[in-house]
Amino acid sequence: MGVLRTLRGKPDDTGLYECRNCGTKLAPDRDRCSNCNSREIAHYEF
């Protein structure tokens, strides 16, 4: 865990998972998009 996350109290899994093909927001444990079945999943950390 990084120092800033420790100080801010944010967990390591803070972020957004979304399909690169259609933009659907996904749960972190998904490996395919539930909307278009694409495997291209983007992960953005905040």
C-alpha positions, 0 to 999 in steps of 0.5 A: 500500500502506498504512503498517500493511500495510507494517509488518505485511508483509501483501499488498494482497489479504488478505481473504475473498471469499464469496457473499452469497446462500449464504456459499460462500468464493470465489477473488478472481478469481471473478465468480459463485458456484460453488455458486448462480451468484449475482453478489453477491460480498462482500469482507472485508478483515482 
